Amino acid sequence: MSANLMEAAKYFEKFFRESNEYKNLQRVSMELNKDPQAKQVLNRINYLNSQLQQKQMMGQEIREQEVAALQNLEAAAQQNEKIRRLMEADYQVNMLMMEMNKIISKPLEELYGQLVEK
């Protein structure tokens, strides 16, 4: 039975790649990739985010200046049209994925909902 689920997942992947949301994300990503300055800012944001998440997972203290540096960089990134369009496209793809996850998770929601109600 799980082989059928894997086939369905591969089928979904094909349709996901053909979705307007994914195609838009792909297009704006390629545009941003051609802009070294925007790419550098985005890479710096991702690096700082990763560092802060790692510290948080390890229970280490996150200093105010680290958070402020990330916030300042994110504010500057919002001024870059290519980065802003990438973030918007990424948001749209994530919304699509959340909707798909709700549909896929519906049987579990129903099952556990029955357990809680009784």
Secondary structure, 3 states (H helix, E strand, C coil): CHHHHHHHHHHHHHHHHCCHHHHHHHHHHHHHHCCHHHHHHHHHHHHHHHHHHHHHHCCCCCCHHHHHHHHHHHHHHHCCHHHHHHHHHHHHHHHHHHHHHHHHHHHHHHHHHHHHHC
